[in-house]
């Protein structure tokens, strides 16, 4: 399948987008509608950019990326092509690729080879962009040990994707690596009792999302009342977004 390289700067219907493709895209209507409704319930969205690996939509206050690997189960790339192009790709091009590649459902040996390229010639930012791809690696112990080391040696931005992926893996070896993050986030969240709920719970000073990511991961792994209680305490929080995070952390199926 070939995609045209048009940069969209205006709102349009999904049917208008079909003309941009060399194949009939109507079979993807349901997936696109489901994606947009999940990200922006009841809102309109605008397609603002297309890359080699994704479509970028803009809602009222945020952006979201729809991976071509998710949209089309037959969309693929050969490991030999990635290996040949990888040295010439910029950091942003590499990140765009890995952050869309990981959602591929029909995992093959070729995909494992691509993941090995990312492991061997990547960095923390790239690995954080495709953590759930590691769960598809045939050598599960090697992949999980790699993610655990990422937490133990991590520096820079918070490794929330790595924490989430280890929670999905439900491997108790990850608990000692995740627990320090949980304790740090819990201590920061407790400051709400002194400072009150901030106006901005997403980017504000209290790390609600990070807290629920760590608590949810530990609940998946350990299944103990401590972590369940830590999440349930926020189900009646005055802020809608915080309640939403708590609800999905408790259910263990927060959309990512």
TORFI-457494 format. One record per residue (C-alpha): z, x, y; residue in one letter. Coordinates in steps of 0.05 Angstrom, whole numbers, plus 32768, in hexadecimal, padded with zeros to 4 digits. Each point is the difference from the previous one (the first is absolute). Example, Ala and Ser with C-alpha at 12.3 -4.5 7.8 and 13.67 -1.06 7.14 Angstrom:
! residues 2
809C80F67FA6A7FF3801B8045S
***
This chain:
! residues 256
800080008000X7FF080198046X80247FED803FX7FE180028045X8021802E8033X80087FCD8038X803D8003802DX80167FB8800DX801D7FF28044X80027FB58000X801B7FC67FD7X7FD17FE07FCFX80017FD67FC1X8000801F7FBBX7FBA7FE27FF3X7FE58027803CX801A803F7FDFX7FD57FF47FC2X7FC180128027X801B80468009X7FFE800E7FB5X7FC6800D7FD1X80207FD47FCBX801C7FB98001X804880048016X80117FB77FF7X8025800F7FBFX803580248029X80107FC5802EX803F7FEC7FDAX801D80468000X7FF58009804AX801F7FBD8011X803C800F7FD4X800980448020X7FFD7FE78047X802E7FC57FF3X8034802D7FDFX7FFF8031803AX7FFA7FCE8039X80147FBA7FE8X7FE07FCB802AX7FE280328030X7FB98016800EX7FEA80487FF4X7FC7802B8019X7FDB80367FD9X7FFE803B802FX7FEA803B7FD5X7FE280147FBEX800B80437FDFX7FE3801C7FBFX803B7FE47FDBX801B7FC48026X7FFA7FC88034X803280018039X80167FBD801CX80277FF1803FX80317FC68005X80277FEA803DX802F803B8001X7FED802E7FC7X7FC9801F7FD6X7FF47FFC7FB5X7FD080237FD1X7FDC7FDF7FC6X7FEC80347FCCX7FBA7FFC7FE2X801E80157FBEX802A7FC08002X7FC87FD48019X7FCE80147FCBX801780147FBAX7FBE80267FF5X8008802B803EX800C80487FE9X7FF680498011X7FF3803B7FD2X803280387FFBX7FC880338006X7FEC7FE28043X80488001801AX800A80487FE9X7FC080158024X80107FDB8041X804C800B8002X7FFF80468022X7FD57FE58039X80287FC0800CX80307FFD803CX80487FEC7FF6X7FF17FBB801AX7FC47FF77FD2X802B80167FC5X80377FD08013X7FCF7FC78007X7FE6800E7FBAX804280087FDCX80227FC48021X7FC87FD37FE8X7FF180227FBDX80447FF27FE1X7FF57FB57FFBX7FC780097FCEX800E7FD47FC3X7FD0801A7FCCX801F80467FFAX7FD680347FDBX8005804A7FEDX7FD4800D803DX80357FE0802CX8036802B7FE0X7FD6803E8011X7FFC7FE88048X804B7FF78002X800880477FE7X7FD58018803AX802E7FDC8030X803E801D7FDEX7FE680478000X7FE280018046X80287FCB8026X803D7FFC802CX803B7FD2800BX7FD87FD0802CX7FC97FF87FCCX80307FF97FC5X80287FCB8027X7FBE7FDB800BX7FF27FF67FB6X804380017FDCX7FF17FC77FD1X7FC380247FE6X803180307FDFX80197FC67FD5X7FBB7FFC7FE1X7FFF80497FEBX7FFE80077FB4X803580368002X80377FD2801AX803880337FFCX7FD98032802AX7FEE7FCC8033X80477FE58007X801E80458004X7FCE800F8038X80177FC38027X8049800F7FF5X7FF68047801AX7FDE7FE1803DX80417FDC8011X802C803C7FF2X7FD6802F802AX7FE77FCF8034X7FFD800D804AX7FE17FD98039X7FF27FB57FFFX80287FD47FD2X7FE280007FB9X80037FB57FF6X7FC17FFB7FD6X801C80357FD0X80427FDA7FFBX7FDC7FBF7FF3X7FD3801F7FCAX803C801D7FDCX80207FBB8002X7FC27FE27FE0X800480367FCAX80487FEA7FF0X801280467FE7X804B80118006X7FF08049800DX7FEC7FEA8046X80437FE38013X802280418017X7FC4800F802DX7FFE7FBA801FX804B7FF68009X80088030803CX7FCA7FD98025X80227FBE7FF1X8043801A8019X7FE0801B8040X7FDB7FBE800EX803D7FD67FF0X802B80278031X7FCB7FF78036X7FF97FB57FF2X804C7FF78006X7FFA80138049X7FE57FBA800BX80497FE88000X800D802A803EX7FBD7FFC8025X7FE77FBC7FEAX7FBB7FEE7FE6X7FCA80258027X7FC77FDB8021X7FCF80277FD6X801580027FB7X7FBF80227FE9X8000803D802DX80467FFC801CX803980307FF4X801B7FDD7FC1X7FD780127FC1X80007FBC7FDFX7FBF80097FD9X801480457FE8X80437FE47FE9X7FE07FC87FD8X7FCD802F7FE2X8037802E7FE5X802E7FC67FEBX7FC67FDC7FDEX7FEB803E7FDBX8046800D7FE6X80077FB77FECX7FC180067FD6X8019803F7FDFX804A7FF17FF6X80047FB48005X804980058016X80277FCF802CX800A80368035X7FB780018014X7FF57FB67FF7X803C7FF2802DX7FE780328034X7FC07FD88006X801E7FBA7FFAX802D800E803CX7FC27FF9802CX7FE27FC07FE4X80207FD88039X7FF280348036X7FF07FE18044X7FBD80258003X7FC67FE27FD8X7FDF80437FF1X8040801D7FE4X800B7FC37FD4X7FB880087FE7X800C80497FEEX80407FEE7FDCX7FE07FC77FD9X7FC7802B7FE6X802C803C7FF2X802B7FD27FD5X7FC47FE47FDBX7FE380457FF7X7FBA7FED8013X7FF8800F804AX7FB680058012X7FEB80478010X
***
